[in-house]
Amino acid sequence: MGESCRVVIHEFRMTSTTMDGRNDEEIRFGILTVSDRCAQGLSEDTSGPNLKALVEDGECPSSSVEVMKIVPDEKDQIQDVLIDWSDQLALDIILTTGGTGFARRDITPEATKAVIDKEANGLSTAMLTGSLQITPLAMLGRPACGIRKETLIINLPGSKKGSQENFLIVKPWLKHAVNHLRENKTAVNAVHSKMQDKESTPAHTHDHVCTANEAVSTFTDIGKVARRPRKSQYPLINFDEAVRTVMEHSKCLPVETIPIEDSLGRILSEDITAKVSIPPFRASIKDGYAVLSSDGPGPRRVVSSSTAGQSQPAPVRSGSVVRITTGAMVPTGADAVVQVEDTELLAATEEGAEELEVKILTSAKAGQDIRPAGSDVMKGDTILKKGTRLGPSEIGLLASVGVTQINVYRVPTVAVLSTGNELSDPHGTLEEGHIFDSNRTMLMMALKEHRIPFVDMGIAIDNTDDLHKKLSDALSEADVIVTSGGVSMGEKDLLKYCLTVQLKAKLHFGRVLLKPGKPTTFATIPSSNREKLVFALPGNPVSSMVCFNLFVLPALRKLMGDPSPSPTKIKAKLTADIRLDSRPEFQRVQLVWGDSQIPQALTTGKQISCRLLSMCQANALLQLPPRSEEVSILRTDDVVDAILIGRL
C-alpha cells in the first residue's frame, strides 16, 4: 500500500520503547479502535480507554499500552496500522475493537486475515464460547485472531461491554501465548507442567463467578505466607458492571400483611383501592348558611343547623336556610353555601342562643362552597399504586378511606460483621497495636437511618474458624451479610476463602475499578428458600461507607420492593480543580446552594480512604471519570454528576 493510504487518525504513543533491551516479563500492547463515528469525532471512544485500564490494572505490572489509535472502517487503514505496529514497533499484542459484526462496513476480520502469517482460532473459539454463555447475540460476532511475525493480533467487539468480556476471557493466557512467540521454553514448560498437575487453571471466567473448586485451587496454600498469591486472582470489573451484577441478584423479598401504623417507609406490593368515597357526602367548604341559590338575596328563616359529625339535618326549602359549619353535611334541598361574612342577623332568641332570621346579602351560585360527594376520591378508585413507598401522607390517605391492613414487601434483615485482629470494641479498652472498630457502628447506624433492621455480629479475628462460625451464624439470622475488612491481598485477608471454600458461595466479583473501594467483593450463598447476599467491603472506613452507598443500599431497596432503588443523582459545580485518577473516583463533598440553580460542591478535605473525617458533613459523592489522554484535570466551575448520600 502506498504512503498516501497511511492516514494517522487519533494516535497516541505512550513511549518510544523498542524491542531493544526488553525483559522477559514485559508485554507491550497496542489498542486500535475501528469506528467511522469515533474517527470523525461524532462519538466518544469508550472501548479503547477501558481496554487500556484492563491491561494496566496492576495484575500484570509489566503490561503496558504503548500506542492507541482510532481509524475508520477502511480495510487499507486497518492493515497499515497492524503492519506498522507488528513490523516497526514489534508490539507483543495488538487488540482491535470494532468492526467485527455483520454490517456492510464491518471488515476488521478481513483486514486482519490479510496481514497475519498464522491464524489463532483457539482464541476466537474461546471468546465466542464464553460470550455465548452471556448472550445469544454473540453468535453474530466474527473475531479473527492470528500472528504476524512475533505479534499476536486479537479482534474484539466494538462495544465497551463486549470488548471487556472477550478480553477478560483470554487475558489469563496472554502471557503464556507471548512466551510461545518468544520461544521462551522455560516459561512455557513451567506452565505445561502446572497444567498437568491441575494447579494453574485461571480462577475466573467471563462472568466473574468463583466456584468452590476454583477457590480451592486459588487458596491451596492458605496459611503458608510465603506461598500466598502476589497478584490478585480476581478480574477487575468496571463499576457499572458491578452494580448491574448486584441488582440482578437482588430479588424482592416475600410479601407480608401489616397494620398501617407499622408501615412507614415500606413498599406496597399491590394497588390499594378506596373503601369509601371522600367526602362520603356533600360537605360545606365554609362556615355559613346552606341556601337555595334561586331564592337570591333577602331575609331567610333559620330552620335548623348542621355541624360536623351530625347526621342528616332538616331540609332546606324556599325562604329558609340551615346554619352550617365547615365540613358538615349539606342538607337536602340546598344547592349552595353562603359564608357567614355575607349575611346579617335579623332576629334571635331572647337569650341569643339561637338565630331565628338572617339576611342573605349576596347572590349565590349553584354549587358554591360545596364539596360534592367523592370529589376527592370515589369508592373503588385506585389511590396508591404497587411499588409506592409509604410516608406520613400516604399512610394518612390509607386511613382516610378505611384501609388499616396492607400487603407490603418484607424488609431485609442485615448482619453486620467487622473482621481484623487489630480491632477493639469501642466500648472496651484499646489494646496496644489495636484501633477501635468504627465500621460496624457506622454501618449499623446507616441501616438504622434507613429503617432497616440489623444484627450485630461483632468482630471476627483473622482465622478461618472464627470467620466461618460468625458467617454461619449470620446466615441463620439475616437475609444480607455486610462485612468490612479481610478482602485485600494481606496474609490475613481470609474472607474470600471462607466464603467460597467453607460456605460454598458464588463469588460474582472480587475487585471493582473504582476509588475508593477497589477490593469490594460480592457473593451469593444458596439457602433453603432464596439466595443470601454477601457484601464484603474494604476495611478502610471511607471505602466501606462509600461502597455501602453505591452497592449495599440500592440492593436493600430493591429487596424491599422499591421500583427505583438507584441513588439519586444530580449535577454539581466544582469549586476547585481536581486531578483525575486512573480509576473512576467518588469524592466526598458537601453540596451548597448559592444564587445558582446548580449547587456548588465543597470538598470535605483530604480524600484518602482511611480518613473518616472526609465522610463527616458529606451529603454527596462526586462521580469523577477516570483520567484519559485527553482529560487529566477537571477545572473549577466544571459540572459533574453527584450522588446524594445525605440530607441537603
Secondary structure, 3 states (H helix, E strand, C coil): CCHHHCCCCCCEECCCCCCCCCCCCCEEEEEEEECHHHHCCCCCCCHHHHHHHHHCCCCCCCEEEEEEEEECCCHHHHHHHHHHHHHHCCCCEEEEECCCCCCCCCCHHHHHHHHCCEECHHHHHHHHHHHHCCCHHHHHCCCCEEEECCEEEEEECCCHHHHHHHHHHHHHHHHHHHHHHCCCHHHHHHHHHHHHCCCCCCCCCCCCCECHHHHHHHCCCCCCHHHCCCCCCCCEEEHHHHHHHHHHCCCCCCEEEEEHHHCCCCEECCCEECCCCECCCCEECCCEEEECHHHCCEEEEEEEEECCCCCCCCCCCCCEEEEECCCCECCCCCCEEEEHHHEEEEEECCCCCCEEEEEECCCCCCCCCEECCCCCECCCCEEECCCCECCHHHHHHHHHCCCCEEEEECCCCEEEEEECCCEECCCCCCCCCCEECCHHHHHHHHHHHCCCCEEEEEEECCCHHHHHHHHHHHHHHCCEEEEECCCCCCCCCCHHHHHHHHCCCEEEECEEECECCCCCEEEEECCCCCCEEEEEECCCHHHHHHHHHHHHHHHHHHHCCCCCCCCCEEEEEECCCEECCCCCEEEEEEEECCCCCCCEEEECCCCCCCCHHHCCCCCEEEEECCCCCCCCEECCCCEEEEEECCCC
